[in-house]
Amino acid sequence: MEREFRRAILARGAGGPAVPEPYDALVKEVDEESFRVTDAQVQAVLQETGSERETFEVILTAAIGAGLRRWDAAEKVISEAAGAAT
């Protein structure tokens, strides 16, 4: 997978701008409600990539982006709470 596309998926996983379909539906679902990811979404990306490895990379990259967004949000809340406590 191309580096720029991987970065776009990472950004989308963190709530960023859309990427082309069928990737966008899967990446958005991983970010918002990963427990709702369907076999059909994974299959659509698998058909597009033609590779289980690249499909896994899409899912993993999306999950990392979502995790980083949540980390940043938690860090902000902790920082604000620490500032309010002083």
Number of C-alpha atoms within 10 A of each C-alpha: 11 7 8 9 13 15 14 20 30 23 22 23 32 25 17 15 12 16 17 10 12 16 23 19 17 26 32 24 19 24 22 15 9 15 9 10 16 11 9 10 16 21 16 17 23 19 12 14 15 12 12 14 11 15 21 14 15 25 23 17 23 30 22 19 25 24 15 16 18 14 12 12 12 12 12 12 12 12 12 11 11 10 9 8 7 5
